[in-house]
Every structure is written in structure tokens, then in C-alpha cells.
């Protein structure tokens, strides 16, 4: 089943985010290589594709996992969690409708 993982950043997370980013992307690449990643990306803090020093306010990942517990476990061990980038993570079942 698909799960949406929503991470909310702490204030002024950009430096922590940049430090943990390579390890975070490596985990996402693994999901992609396994054919389980639907989409992933950050929320810019301002209305710009490149927010510069304004940074990001969080991230969204939609991926396939065997269960809600597996998705939560994966999310809780993300480098952004261990580096203190995220203040909160929410994991919810997700039903993809479009695109078909």
C-alpha cells in the first residue's frame, strides 16, 4: 500500500537540512531503485522553486510499504529525523487516483 510521509521542519532548518541531505537522498534513491517511490520533495518556505536562504518548511514522500508500521519505522529513521531537521512526522495511508 502507499503511504504519505509528511515531515515538518524545525525553524531555521536549512543548515541541518543541507548536512543530512546526502544521506536522506540516498534512502530515497533506494526506494526509487526498488520501484516503491511515487514522489518526494520539499516544501519551499516561500513561493519560489529556489527559496535560497528562506529554506524549506517540510517535505512530502509518497512511497509503497508493506504496512503502516513499516512506513512509520522507515520515516522515524530518516536522516532528517536523526539530524533534527523535522520537528514532527505524520504517516498516513494514501490512495493514488491520478495519474492513472
matplotlib code that plots the C-alpha trace (Angstrom):
import matplotlib.pyplot as plt

x = [0.0, 1.0, 1.8, 2.2, 5.0, 4.8, 7.8, 7.6, 10.8, 12.0, 12.6, 15.8, 16.4, 18.4, 21.9, 20.8, 18.9, 22.0, 24.2, 21.8, 20.6, 23.1, 22.0, 18.3, 18.6, 20.4, 17.5, 15.0, 17.2, 16.9, 13.1, 13.2, 15.6, 13.1, 10.2, 8.5, 8.9, 5.9, 7.2, 9.3, 10.2, 10.4, 8.0, 9.8, 9.3, 8.4, 6.6, 9.7, 11.2, 14.6, 13.9, 17.6, 18.2, 14.5, 14.9, 12.1, 9.2, 9.0, 8.8, 6.4, 7.2, 4.7, 6.0, 4.9, 5.5, 4.2, 2.3, 1.7, 4.1, 6.8, 6.3, 6.4, 9.6, 11.2, 10.2, 11.4, 14.9, 15.2, 18.4, 16.3, 14.8, 18.1, 19.7, 16.9, 15.5, 12.0, 10.0, 7.2, 6.4, 3.0, 2.5, -0.9, -2.2, -2.5, -4.7, -3.4, -6.2, -4.4, -2.4, -3.6]
y = [0.0, 3.6, 5.9, 9.7, 10.8, 14.4, 15.9, 19.4, 21.2, 23.0, 26.7, 27.7, 24.1, 24.9, 24.2, 20.9, 20.0, 20.5, 18.5, 15.5, 15.8, 13.3, 10.5, 11.5, 11.3, 8.0, 6.5, 7.9, 6.6, 3.1, 3.3, 4.5, 1.7, -0.8, 0.8, 1.9, 5.7, 7.7, 11.2, 13.1, 16.7, 19.6, 22.5, 25.8, 28.3, 31.0, 30.9, 30.0, 26.8, 28.0, 29.6, 30.3, 31.2, 31.1, 27.3, 24.8, 24.1, 20.4, 17.5, 15.1, 11.5, 9.1, 5.5, 1.9, 0.0, -3.4, -1.8, 1.4, 0.2, -0.3, 3.2, 4.7, 2.8, 3.9, 7.5, 7.6, 6.5, 9.1, 11.2, 14.4, 13.0, 12.0, 15.3, 17.3, 18.8, 17.5, 18.6, 16.2, 13.4, 12.2, 9.0, 8.2, 5.6, 7.1, 6.1, 7.2, 8.1, 10.2, 9.9, 6.5]
z = [0.0, -0.5, 2.4, 2.6, 4.9, 5.8, 7.7, 9.3, 9.7, 12.8, 12.4, 10.6, 9.5, 6.3, 7.7, 9.3, 6.1, 3.9, 6.2, 6.3, 2.6, 1.0, 3.4, 3.0, -0.8, -0.6, 1.2, -1.3, -4.2, -2.6, -2.6, -6.2, -7.3, -5.7, -7.7, -4.5, -4.6, -6.2, -5.4, -2.9, -2.4, 0.0, 0.7, 0.0, 2.8, 0.2, -3.2, -5.2, -6.6, -5.2, -1.9, -1.2, 2.4, 3.3, 3.2, 3.5, 5.9, 5.4, 3.0, 1.4, 0.4, -1.1, -1.3, -1.1, 2.2, 3.4, 6.3, 8.2, 10.8, 8.2, 6.8, 10.3, 11.1, 7.9, 8.5, 12.0, 11.0, 8.2, 8.4, 8.6, 11.8, 13.4, 12.4, 14.0, 10.7, 11.3, 14.4, 13.5, 11.1, 10.1, 8.2, 6.6, 4.2, 0.7, -2.2, -5.6, -8.1, -10.7, -12.8, -13.9]

ax = plt.figure().add_subplot(projection="3d")
ax.plot(x, y, z, "-o")
ax.set_aspect("equal")
plt.show()
